[in-house]
Amino acid sequence: MNQSYQGDIVIIQIKEPKVDWQPLKETLVVAEGETTGHKHTLQVKDREALVEIAKDEKGYFVRVNQGEAELTHQQHQTHIIPQGTWYITGQYEYDELEELRRVQD
């Protein structure tokens, strides 16, 4: 399993889920920073790219059929998402009371 990170976001390569795919036509904000207001934004990298998305309660499914997609953020390096099926969600950690919470950017 491939996975990578961009700040408080994790990108995980997954098997094909059973979801209703929609084409990614414009940029999509997949997460917004709680303190800075900066955004993690998904977009196609070039005109030939074919990217589809679906959403659940914790994140976004991304299927790159052709070309590449990119995840950008004002404070982090751009992350290139190659062909395949991916899940983009927030990172989670346990706090001092052993309760699960989302990592904040």
Secondary structure by P-SEA (a helix, b strand, c coil): ccccccccbbbbbbcccccccccccccccccccccccccbbbbbccccbbbbbcccccbbbbbbcccbbbbbcccccbbbbccccbbbbbbbbbccccccccccc
